[in-house]
Amino acid sequence: MAEKLRLMTVHAHPDDESSKGAATMVKYVADGHEVMVVTCTGGERGDILNPAMDRPEVIENMIEYRRKEMARAAEILGVRQHWLGFVDSGLPEGDPKPPLPEGCFALVPLEESVPPLVKLMREFKPHVVITYDENGGYPHPDHIRCHEVSVAAFDAAGDPDLHPEAGEPWTPLKLYYSHGFSRKRFKAMHEALLARGLESPYAEWLKDWDEDKGDVADRITTRVECGEYFEKRDAALLAHATQIDPNSRWFIVPLEVQREVWPYEDYELVRSLVDTTLPEDDLFSGITEKVSA
């Protein structure tokens, strides 16, 4: 490998990094590149989704548990990890939905939440940044805010007139949105499972899918083949024991089926300061040529 490149992926909560693009990160680490996960909040208001962890001592020490889980997941993935330091907004439910908690990440003005990420970008100097799309991947207030903060920081990091207190400017070269929840992918997995006489966890999702809203699969520009790293992806996800039930639908589809049907993780290129040809199979496409020129 001629050059060691740097990838930064920005997420809302601990565990998001392991369910969205984890195998891609492991691939690039294996290729000798540097990867940093930025976690915007501590996940303090996350529900305990694993019955085995629904215990009083876990509930009382949620922040400590989630920090330990994140550290273990980062170790498995082989990445650096940085807490941005904001407080989980929770997922409001009901009709009407209750107001968000005072001081939570989604309510912090961008004037306060963007500079810390700009500073981190200028320190780590990523060539590529990954975050969520404008819908947050799904409409959690922290995911939407993560998108807003990430895009603003990407645009500001290289501008010497913005946030001079955050260090010397650094211009990331590409910005991607990660897209894991597409109808096209679910349908391919569903049909492959049924063809093998296996249970499909996707039947209800496909039945309830509002096709008028379109499919993010139509926005995908870049597919990173990373099936050989799915075991590490799953191990990192299981490290988040308060959030991930090992008996949940996440793990129903056999890995050999996943590798045969969809051995990729999918992305949408939304900013590029280098020449690249779409579709891509490498997030660093165009960057390697520029850096080594």
Secondary structure, DSSP 8 states (H G I E B T S, - for coil): -----EEEEEESSTTHHHHSSHHHHHHHHHTT-EEEEEEEE--TT-----GGG--HHHHHTHHHHHHHHHHHHHHHHT-EEEEEEE-------SSS-----TT-GGGS-HHHHHHHHHHHHHHH--SEEEE--TT-SS--HHHHHHHHHHHHHHHHHT-TTS-GGG-S----SEEEEE----HHHHHHHHHHHHHTT---TTHHHHHH--GGG--GGGG--EEEE-GGGHHHHHHHHHH-TTT--TTSGGGTS-HHHHHHH--EEEEEEEEESS---SSBS-TTTTHHHHHH-
